[in-house]
């Protein structure tokens, strides 16, 4: 699973522009986050990586892709803290995190780290 990190301008309408590009191509957003900084970005996870890649490229959007590690946690206090501590002890930095699904007793979380291979080994 991939996270798309899209570079945008720091002005009104950028989220609308990106989400409209995806909607126009029938792409469903599973998770989204944005950061307003020197170089604003929108991070998205979708249900169709190839179509997302094609739509963003066709729209001349600047983006990069990051591999995600998806984990399932019991939906109770402290579970994410346990994961974060395990990664910290291993010297792994979490660069971004998405809540993908929360329902019932299980929560799905997607992580981008500075060492995806080691993250996968530790958490799976």
N, C-alpha and C positions, 0 to 999 in steps of 0.2 A: 504494500500500500504506500502511496506517495502523498506528500504534502507539497502543494504548489505555493511558492513564496513570490508574490507578484509585487513588483515595484510600481508605486503610484505617485502622483503629485499630491502635495499637501493643500488640497482645496476641496470645496464641496462637490459632491457628485461622483467621486472616484469609486466608492463602494457600489453606487448605483450602476456605474459603467461596467465594472467587473461582473456583478451579479446579473446584469442584463445580457452580457455576452454569454454567460453560462446558460441562462434561461432560454435564450434564443436558440441554443443548440441542444435543448432537452437534457441538460446536465443538472443533476440534483446535488446540492451541497449537503454534505454530512457534518461538517464542522467548519467554522470560520472564526478568525480573530484578526485584529488589526493593531498596528503600532504607529503612533505618530511620533516620529523622531527626525533626525536630520535627513534620513532617507526612508520615508513612510512605506510600509508594506502591508499587504493583506495576505494572510495565510489561509489556505483553504484545503479541505479534503473533500473529494467528490466521489460519486459512485461510478465514474467512468474516466479513468486516467488518460486513455488515448484520445478520447473526444475532448477532454479538458485541454490537453497539450495542443491539439489541432486548433481548437477555438481560440486559445490565447495567442498562438503563433499567427493565425490568420488575422487577428485583431491588432497585430504588432505590439503586443504587450510584452514587457521585459519580465521574465520570471526565471526561477530556478526550481528544481525539484529536489526534495529531500526524502530519503527512505524513512518510513515509520516503523516502529516496533509497537504492535498492538497487544495489550494485555487485558485480561479480565480480572476484576477485583470483586471481592464481596462488598456489597453496598452498606458499609458501616464505618463509623469514625476510626481513623488511624490507618486504614489500609494503604492509602496513597503515601502517607508518611513512612510506612515500612519500606515501600518501594524506593522512595527518594533517599532514605538512609542507606539502603543496600547499594544504590548507584553511587552515592557520595563516598562511601567506604572504598569503592573500587576506583575512585578518581574519575568518574564519568560525570560530565556536565550535561544537564538537561537544557537544551536550547529552546524547545517549545513543547507544549503539551495540549492535547485536545480531548475533551470529553466527547466520545462518539455515541454512546448509548447508555442511558440510565433508565433502568426499569426493573421492577421486581427486586431480586436479591443480588443481581450482578450488574456491575458497571464496566463498560469498555472504555479504555483510555489508550490514546495513541501518543507516542513519544518520539521526538527527534533529539538525538544526543550527539555528542562529539565522537562517539565510537559505537555505531549501531551494531556491529558484529559482537562486541563484548557485552553490550546491553542485552541482546537477544540471548546470549549464553547465560547471563546472570539471571534473567527473568523467566526463562523457559526451561 
